[in-house]
Amino acid sequence: MTSARKSFERRRFLGNFAFHGSASILSLLFLTPFIVAFLSSFRRGPEASTPPIPPWPVNGISFDAYRMLDTFGSGIWQHMLNSLIVSLGTVILTVVISLFAGYGFSRYRFPLKNVLFVLLMATLMIPFQSILTPLFIIFAKLGLNNSLFGLVLIYVTLQLPFSVFMMRNAFDAVPREIEEAARVDGVRDIRLLTRVLLPLVMPGVATVAIFAFLNAWNEFLAALILLSSNDKFTLPILMTAVRAGRLGSINWGALQAGVVVMIIPCIIVFLLLQRYYMRGLTAGAVK
């Protein structure tokens, strides 16, 4: 092997080592908060109520923090069920509405089509906090305050602009020849959308579902303002009570256990749909 070849191999090795080393360090820094929360949630008794320094259990592993978490509010299972109902309801409605709307904006011609789409996208620039008061008044008139269904409607409204944009891009990336061939074979309307086009735009659907679930699962402000009954609070609202603790103290063990409980469903959803995620984000970017 010539000296030039050896020099090239050495530079390539050093470059790969620097790249993978930097990526590993950044990944570790990103995972550190989750690791600290996970380890701190298994500390025993009085140790669990102290700040997580060091984060790992010193006196043995215990599930006291998770049992303590269940004593706040109406119990962790009730609040988790509320969050699950709201999140799944948001995902289902967002996916269905954005699927039809994205298909319509992509494939059909109708008056003011581009104007309506621009207006829809313009709502992304409106701060959510600025419309909370009108939403609260409207929902009070409709009797939807302190209702999980009302909370679902708010979350769907907030998700639709981005979701419609994603689904329109996903349908734009599908060749029209496929749709035309299906129409020649006699496939029309709903069957065309569900049996022919839906499998082709699944990356976009998965992306919309992931964003809708994560935003609904972690959203705090709308739930805090709209919900007033303790038995209807979602997990983010419960976490404020856990953090406040009793007599103004902070129960660090229960707080870390709550963080772990909130993180696990997000990780599961992302791992289940991550194979479609990147393809969905880039759908329609290159034609």
C-alpha positions as CSV (number, residue, x, y, z in Angstrom):
1,M,0.0,0.0,0.0
2,T,1.4,3.4,-1.0
3,S,2.0,6.2,1.5
4,A,-0.7,8.3,-0.2
5,R,-3.2,5.4,0.2
6,K,-2.2,5.0,3.8
7,S,-2.7,8.7,4.4
8,F,-6.1,8.6,2.8
9,E,-7.2,5.6,4.9
10,R,-5.9,7.3,8.1
11,R,-7.8,10.5,7.3
12,R,-11.0,8.5,6.6
13,F,-10.7,6.6,9.8
14,L,-10.1,9.7,11.8
15,G,-13.1,11.4,10.1
16,N,-15.4,8.5,10.8
17,F,-14.2,8.3,14.4
18,A,-14.8,12.0,14.9
19,F,-18.3,11.7,13.3
20,H,-19.4,8.7,15.2
21,G,-17.8,9.9,18.5
22,S,-19.6,13.3,18.2
23,A,-22.9,11.6,17.3
24,S,-22.6,9.2,20.3
25,I,-21.9,12.1,22.7
26,L,-24.8,14.1,21.4
27,S,-27.1,11.0,21.7
28,L,-26.0,10.5,25.3
29,L,-26.6,14.1,26.1
30,F,-30.1,13.8,24.6
31,L,-30.9,10.6,26.5
32,T,-29.5,11.8,29.9
33,P,-32.7,13.5,31.1
34,F,-34.7,10.3,30.3
35,I,-32.2,8.1,32.0
36,V,-32.1,10.3,35.1
37,A,-35.9,10.3,35.3
38,F,-36.1,6.5,34.8
39,L,-33.5,5.8,37.5
40,S,-34.8,8.3,40.0
41,S,-38.3,6.7,39.8
42,F,-37.0,3.6,41.5
43,R,-35.6,5.1,44.6
44,R,-36.8,3.8,48.0
45,G,-38.9,5.5,50.6
46,P,-37.7,8.9,52.0
47,E,-34.9,8.8,49.4
48,A,-37.5,9.1,46.6
49,S,-38.8,12.4,48.0
50,T,-35.4,14.1,47.9
51,P,-33.8,15.8,44.8
52,P,-32.4,13.2,42.4
53,I,-28.7,13.7,43.3
54,P,-27.4,11.1,42.5
55,P,-30.2,9.9,40.3
56,W,-29.7,6.2,40.7
57,P,-31.2,4.3,43.7
58,V,-28.7,4.2,46.6
59,N,-30.7,2.0,49.0
60,G,-32.1,-0.5,46.6
61,I,-34.8,-0.5,43.9
62,S,-38.4,0.2,44.9
63,F,-41.7,1.0,43.3
64,D,-42.7,3.4,46.1
65,A,-42.7,6.4,43.7
66,Y,-45.2,4.7,41.4
67,R,-47.5,3.7,44.3
68,M,-47.3,7.3,45.6
69,L,-48.1,8.6,42.1
70,D,-51.4,6.7,42.3
71,T,-52.5,8.7,45.4
72,F,-52.7,12.0,43.6
73,G,-56.0,13.2,42.0
74,S,-58.3,10.3,40.9
75,G,-55.4,7.9,40.5
76,I,-52.8,7.5,37.8
77,W,-55.0,5.0,35.8
78,Q,-57.9,7.3,35.6
79,H,-55.8,10.2,34.4
80,M,-53.9,8.0,32.0
81,L,-57.3,6.8,30.6
82,N,-58.4,10.4,30.1
83,S,-55.2,11.2,28.2
84,L,-55.5,8.1,26.1
85,I,-59.1,8.9,25.2
86,V,-58.2,12.4,24.2
87,S,-55.1,11.4,22.3
88,L,-56.7,8.6,20.3
89,G,-59.8,10.7,19.6
90,T,-57.6,13.4,18.3
91,V,-55.6,11.0,16.1
92,I,-58.7,9.4,14.6
93,L,-60.5,12.7,13.8
94,T,-57.3,14.4,12.6
95,V,-56.4,11.5,10.3
96,V,-59.9,11.1,8.8
97,I,-60.5,14.8,8.2
98,S,-57.0,15.6,6.9
99,L,-57.1,12.5,4.6
100,F,-60.3,13.7,2.8
101,A,-59.2,17.4,2.8
102,G,-55.7,16.6,1.6
103,Y,-57.1,14.4,-1.2
104,G,-59.5,17.2,-2.2
105,F,-56.9,19.9,-2.3
106,S,-54.5,17.6,-4.3
107,R,-56.9,16.1,-6.9
108,Y,-60.0,18.3,-7.3
109,R,-60.5,21.7,-8.9
110,F,-63.0,24.1,-7.2
111,P,-63.4,27.8,-6.9
112,L,-60.9,29.6,-4.6
113,K,-59.0,26.4,-4.0
114,N,-55.6,28.1,-3.6
115,V,-57.1,31.0,-1.5
116,L,-58.7,28.5,0.9
117,F,-55.5,26.6,1.2
118,V,-53.5,29.7,1.9
119,L,-56.0,30.8,4.5
120,L,-55.8,27.4,6.1
121,M,-52.0,27.6,6.3
122,A,-52.2,31.2,7.6
123,T,-53.9,29.9,10.8
124,L,-50.6,28.4,11.7
125,M,-49.3,31.9,12.4
126,I,-52.1,32.6,15.0
127,P,-50.8,32.0,18.6
128,F,-53.0,29.4,20.3
129,Q,-53.0,31.5,23.5
130,S,-54.8,34.4,21.7
131,I,-57.9,32.3,20.9
132,L,-58.3,30.6,24.2
133,T,-60.8,33.1,25.5
134,P,-63.1,32.9,22.4
135,L,-62.9,29.2,22.4
136,F,-63.8,29.0,26.1
137,I,-66.8,31.2,25.5
138,I,-68.0,29.2,22.5
139,F,-67.6,25.9,24.3
140,A,-69.5,27.3,27.3
141,K,-72.4,28.2,25.0
142,L,-72.3,24.7,23.5
143,G,-72.0,23.0,26.9
144,L,-68.6,21.4,26.0
145,N,-66.6,22.9,28.8
146,N,-65.2,20.3,31.2
147,S,-65.6,17.7,28.5
148,L,-63.0,15.4,27.0
149,F,-64.8,15.5,23.7
150,G,-64.6,19.3,23.7
151,L,-60.8,19.0,24.4
152,V,-60.5,16.6,21.4
153,L,-62.2,19.2,19.2
154,I,-59.8,21.9,20.2
155,Y,-56.8,19.6,19.6
156,V,-58.1,18.5,16.2
157,T,-58.6,22.2,15.2
158,L,-55.0,23.0,16.2
159,Q,-53.6,20.0,14.3
160,L,-55.6,20.3,11.0
161,P,-53.6,23.0,9.2
162,F,-50.3,21.0,9.5
163,S,-52.1,17.7,8.9
164,V,-53.9,18.9,5.7
165,F,-50.6,20.3,4.4
166,M,-48.9,16.9,5.0
167,M,-51.6,14.9,3.4
168,R,-51.9,17.1,0.3
169,N,-48.1,16.7,-0.2
170,A,-48.5,12.9,0.3
171,F,-51.2,12.7,-2.4
172,D,-49.2,15.0,-4.7
173,A,-46.4,12.5,-4.6
174,V,-48.6,9.7,-5.9
175,P,-48.6,9.5,-9.7
176,R,-52.0,10.3,-11.3
177,E,-51.6,7.4,-13.6
178,I,-52.3,5.0,-10.7
179,E,-55.5,6.7,-10.0
180,E,-56.5,6.8,-13.6
181,A,-55.8,3.1,-14.0
182,A,-58.0,2.4,-11.0
183,R,-60.8,4.4,-12.5
184,V,-60.6,2.5,-15.7
185,D,-61.0,-0.7,-13.7
186,G,-64.2,0.7,-12.2
187,V,-62.9,1.8,-8.8
188,R,-64.6,5.1,-7.8
189,D,-64.8,7.5,-4.9
190,I,-64.4,6.1,-1.4
191,R,-63.1,2.7,-2.7
192,L,-60.5,4.5,-4.8
193,L,-59.3,6.5,-1.8
194,T,-59.3,3.7,0.8
195,R,-58.2,0.7,-1.3
196,V,-55.9,2.2,-3.9
197,L,-54.5,5.5,-2.6
198,L,-54.5,5.0,1.2
199,P,-51.8,2.3,1.2
200,L,-49.6,4.6,-1.0
201,V,-50.0,7.6,1.4
202,M,-49.5,5.6,4.6
203,P,-46.2,7.5,5.4
204,G,-48.1,10.7,5.5
205,V,-50.9,9.2,7.6
206,A,-48.3,7.9,10.1
207,T,-46.6,11.3,10.3
208,V,-49.9,13.0,10.9
209,A,-50.9,10.4,13.5
210,I,-47.5,10.7,15.4
211,F,-47.7,14.5,15.6
212,A,-51.4,14.5,16.6
213,F,-50.8,11.9,19.3
214,L,-47.7,13.6,20.8
215,N,-49.3,17.0,20.8
216,A,-52.5,15.8,22.4
217,W,-50.8,13.6,24.9
218,N,-48.5,16.4,26.2
219,E,-50.7,19.5,25.8
220,F,-51.2,21.3,29.1
221,L,-52.7,24.8,28.6
222,A,-56.0,24.0,26.9
223,A,-56.7,21.1,29.3
224,L,-56.0,23.3,32.3
225,I,-58.4,26.0,31.1
226,L,-61.2,23.8,29.7
227,L,-61.3,21.0,32.3
228,S,-62.5,21.7,35.9
229,S,-63.4,18.2,37.3
230,N,-60.6,16.3,39.0
231,D,-61.7,13.0,37.5
232,K,-61.4,14.4,33.9
233,F,-57.9,15.8,34.2
234,T,-55.3,14.5,31.8
235,L,-51.8,13.5,32.8
236,P,-50.1,16.9,32.3
237,I,-52.6,18.4,34.7
238,L,-52.0,15.7,37.2
239,M,-48.2,16.4,37.0
240,T,-48.8,19.9,38.4
241,A,-50.4,18.4,41.5
242,V,-47.6,15.9,41.8
243,R,-45.0,18.6,41.5
244,A,-46.7,20.8,44.1
245,G,-47.0,17.8,46.5
246,R,-48.5,18.3,50.0
247,L,-47.9,21.4,52.1
248,G,-46.0,22.9,49.1
249,S,-43.2,20.3,49.0
250,I,-42.1,18.5,45.9
251,N,-42.3,14.8,45.8
252,W,-39.4,14.1,43.4
253,G,-40.0,10.4,43.3
254,A,-43.6,10.7,42.2
255,L,-42.6,13.5,39.8
256,Q,-40.0,11.3,38.1
257,A,-42.4,8.4,38.0
258,G,-45.0,10.6,36.3
259,V,-42.4,11.7,33.7
260,V,-41.6,8.0,33.0
261,V,-45.3,7.2,32.7
262,M,-45.8,10.1,30.2
263,I,-42.7,9.2,28.1
264,I,-43.4,5.5,27.6
265,P,-46.5,5.8,25.4
266,C,-44.8,8.4,23.2
267,I,-41.8,6.1,22.7
268,I,-44.1,3.2,21.9
269,V,-46.1,5.2,19.3
270,F,-42.9,6.5,17.7
271,L,-41.3,3.1,17.5
272,L,-44.4,1.5,15.9
273,L,-44.7,4.2,13.2
274,Q,-41.1,5.3,12.8
275,R,-40.6,3.2,9.6
276,Y,-43.1,5.5,7.9
277,Y,-42.0,8.7,9.7
278,M,-39.2,10.0,7.5
279,R,-40.9,9.0,4.3
280,G,-44.0,10.9,5.4
281,L,-42.0,14.1,6.2
282,T,-40.4,14.1,2.7
283,A,-43.6,13.1,0.8
284,G,-44.1,15.5,-2.1
285,A,-40.8,17.2,-1.6
286,V,-39.4,15.8,-4.9
287,K,-41.6,15.0,-7.9
